């Protein structure tokens, strides 16, 4: 496991530790249709258990450090994040009980010039997390009334 800040990120066997065994490990770059179908299947199962559940989707702003695809890691990261973002956005637009939280856009977008990333350009600084969550908590209070907001840099969202 690679450590970045307080988080651990799983790595492909053979990249940092272990050994890649083609008989055991398979690289599969999942496309839009595959991801959407699995997400809708998971949401259906969740709603089967709790029909009143609300779901908040997001795309991690943490970039890939390696890829087995033939693309450069920057291209692979952009492709992966774009597909995940498209699936999340389309699902949130279609289903009333699903919402999207823009952590990817807030942390990784050009206007912020990477200032929310740690020096390793992968981990997200605490200030970045707080900055990205604060507006979302204010706009989602109605949907997530039971959410508790605590800490010196957080304010309880006002009811809409």
TORNUNU-412528 format. One record per residue (C-alpha): residue in three letters; y, x, z. Coordinates in steps of 0.1 Angstrom, whole numbers, plus 2048, in hexadecimal, padded with zeros to 3 digits. Example, Ala and Ser with C-alpha at 12.3 -4.5 7.8 and 13.67 -1.06 7.14 Angstrom:
<vomars>
+-------+-----+-----+-----+
| rotor |   Y |   X |   Z |
+-------+-----+-----+-----+
|   ALA | 7D3 | 87B | 84E |
|   SER | 7F5 | 889 | 847 |
+-------+-----+-----+-----+
</vomars>
This chain:
<vomars>
+-------+-----+-----+-----+
| rotor |   Y |   X |   Z |
+-------+-----+-----+-----+
|   UNK | 800 | 800 | 800 |
|   UNK | 823 | 80C | 7F8 |
|   UNK | 83D | 806 | 812 |
|   UNK | 861 | 7FC | 80A |
|   UNK | 876 | 7F2 | 828 |
|   UNK | 862 | 7DB | 83E |
|   UNK | 84B | 7CE | 822 |
|   UNK | 82B | 7DA | 813 |
|   UNK | 824 | 7D7 | 7EE |
|   UNK | 800 | 7D7 | 7E1 |
|   UNK | 7FB | 7F0 | 7C5 |
|   UNK | 7E2 | 7F1 | 7A9 |
|   UNK | 7C3 | 806 | 7B3 |
|   UNK | 7C7 | 829 | 7A6 |
|   UNK | 7ED | 829 | 7A5 |
|   UNK | 7F4 | 834 | 7C9 |
|   UNK | 7D2 | 833 | 7D9 |
|   UNK | 7AE | 82A | 7D1 |
|   UNK | 79E | 82B | 7AF |
|   UNK | 7A1 | 814 | 792 |
|   UNK | 77F | 807 | 788 |
|   UNK | 77F | 7F4 | 766 |
|   UNK | 75E | 7E3 | 771 |
|   UNK | 770 | 7D5 | 790 |
|   UNK | 795 | 7D2 | 786 |
|   UNK | 7A4 | 7C0 | 768 |
|   UNK | 7C8 | 7C1 | 75D |
|   UNK | 7D3 | 79E | 752 |
|   UNK | 7F8 | 798 | 74A |
|   UNK | 7FA | 773 | 751 |
|   UNK | 80F | 75F | 738 |
|   UNK | 825 | 740 | 73D |
|   UNK | 80A | 727 | 736 |
|   UNK | 7F1 | 737 | 74E |
|   UNK | 80A | 73A | 76A |
|   UNK | 818 | 717 | 765 |
|   UNK | 7F5 | 707 | 765 |
|   UNK | 7EB | 719 | 785 |
|   UNK | 80C | 711 | 797 |
|   UNK | 809 | 6EC | 78D |
|   UNK | 7E4 | 6EC | 799 |
|   UNK | 7EF | 6FC | 7BA |
|   UNK | 80B | 6E2 | 7BF |
|   UNK | 7F3 | 6C6 | 7B8 |
|   UNK | 7DB | 6D3 | 7D3 |
|   UNK | 7F8 | 6D7 | 7EC |
|   UNK | 805 | 6B4 | 7E5 |
|   UNK | 7E1 | 6A7 | 7EA |
|   UNK | 7E3 | 6B4 | 80D |
|   UNK | 807 | 6AA | 814 |
|   UNK | 817 | 692 | 7FB |
|   UNK | 839 | 697 | 80B |
|   UNK | 83A | 6BD | 809 |
|   UNK | 858 | 6CE | 7F9 |
|   UNK | 853 | 6EF | 7E8 |
|   UNK | 86C | 70B | 7E3 |
|   UNK | 864 | 724 | 7C8 |
|   UNK | 874 | 746 | 7C2 |
|   UNK | 86F | 766 | 7AE |
|   UNK | 86D | 786 | 7C1 |
|   UNK | 889 | 79E | 7B8 |
|   UNK | 873 | 7BC | 7BE |
|   UNK | 86C | 7CE | 79D |
|   UNK | 84A | 7DC | 792 |
|   UNK | 844 | 801 | 798 |
|   UNK | 828 | 803 | 77E |
|   UNK | 816 | 7EF | 764 |
|   UNK | 7F6 | 7F2 | 750 |
|   UNK | 805 | 7E0 | 733 |
|   UNK | 811 | 7F5 | 715 |
|   UNK | 835 | 7ED | 71E |
|   UNK | 84D | 803 | 731 |
|   UNK | 84E | 7F8 | 756 |
|   UNK | 872 | 7EB | 751 |
|   UNK | 867 | 7D5 | 734 |
|   UNK | 848 | 7CA | 747 |
|   UNK | 85E | 7C1 | 766 |
|   UNK | 877 | 7AD | 751 |
|   UNK | 85B | 79B | 73F |
|   UNK | 848 | 792 | 75F |
|   UNK | 867 | 787 | 772 |
|   UNK | 873 | 772 | 754 |
|   UNK | 852 | 760 | 750 |
|   UNK | 850 | 759 | 776 |
|   UNK | 874 | 74D | 776 |
|   UNK | 86F | 736 | 758 |
|   UNK | 850 | 726 | 768 |
|   UNK | 862 | 722 | 789 |
|   UNK | 881 | 713 | 779 |
|   UNK | 86D | 6FB | 763 |
|   UNK | 857 | 6F0 | 77F |
|   UNK | 876 | 6E9 | 796 |
|   UNK | 887 | 6D6 | 77A |
|   UNK | 868 | 6C0 | 774 |
|   UNK | 85D | 6B9 | 797 |
|   UNK | 874 | 6A9 | 7B1 |
|   UNK | 862 | 6B8 | 7CF |
|   UNK | 866 | 6DC | 7C1 |
|   UNK | 886 | 6F1 | 7C4 |
|   UNK | 88F | 714 | 7B8 |
|   UNK | 89F | 72F | 7CE |
|   UNK | 8B2 | 749 | 7BA |
|   UNK | 8A9 | 769 | 7CD |
|   UNK | 8A1 | 77B | 7AD |
|   UNK | 8C2 | 773 | 79D |
|   UNK | 8D7 | 77B | 7BC |
|   UNK | 8C6 | 79C | 7C4 |
|   UNK | 8BF | 7A9 | 7A1 |
|   UNK | 8DC | 79C | 78C |
|   UNK | 8F5 | 7B4 | 77B |
|   UNK | 914 | 7A9 | 78F |
|   UNK | 906 | 7B7 | 7AF |
|   UNK | 8FE | 7D9 | 79F |
|   UNK | 8DF | 7DF | 7B3 |
|   UNK | 8F1 | 7E1 | 7D4 |
|   UNK | 8D8 | 7CA | 7E5 |
|   UNK | 8BB | 7E2 | 7DE |
|   UNK | 8B0 | 7FE | 7F5 |
|   UNK | 8B4 | 822 | 7E8 |
|   UNK | 891 | 820 | 7D8 |
|   UNK | 89E | 803 | 7C2 |
|   UNK | 880 | 7ED | 7CC |
|   UNK | 885 | 7E2 | 7F0 |
|   UNK | 8A0 | 7C8 | 7F7 |
|   UNK | 8BA | 7D0 | 812 |
|   UNK | 8BE | 7B7 | 82F |
|   UNK | 8E1 | 7B0 | 823 |
|   UNK | 8D3 | 7A6 | 801 |
|   UNK | 8BB | 78D | 811 |
|   UNK | 8D6 | 77E | 827 |
|   UNK | 8EE | 77C | 809 |
|   UNK | 8D4 | 76B | 7F3 |
|   UNK | 8C8 | 752 | 80D |
|   UNK | 8EA | 746 | 81C |
|   UNK | 8F5 | 731 | 7FE |
|   UNK | 8D2 | 723 | 7F9 |
|   UNK | 8CF | 718 | 81D |
|   UNK | 8F0 | 705 | 81A |
|   UNK | 8E6 | 6F2 | 7FA |
|   UNK | 8C2 | 6EB | 805 |
|   UNK | 8C9 | 6DD | 828 |
|   UNK | 8C0 | 6B9 | 81E |
|   UNK | 89E | 6C4 | 80F |
|   UNK | 895 | 6DC | 82B |
|   UNK | 8A4 | 6CC | 84A |
|   UNK | 88B | 6DC | 861 |
|   UNK | 893 | 6FF | 856 |
|   UNK | 8A1 | 714 | 873 |
|   UNK | 8BB | 72D | 86C |
|   UNK | 8C0 | 748 | 887 |
|   UNK | 8CE | 76B | 88B |
|   UNK | 8F0 | 77B | 88E |
|   UNK | 8F8 | 779 | 868 |
|   UNK | 8EB | 756 | 862 |
|   UNK | 8FD | 735 | 867 |
|   UNK | 8EC | 714 | 86A |
|   UNK | 8F2 | 700 | 84A |
|   UNK | 907 | 6E1 | 84D |
|   UNK | 8F7 | 6C0 | 844 |
|   UNK | 901 | 6B4 | 821 |
+-------+-----+-----+-----+
</vomars>
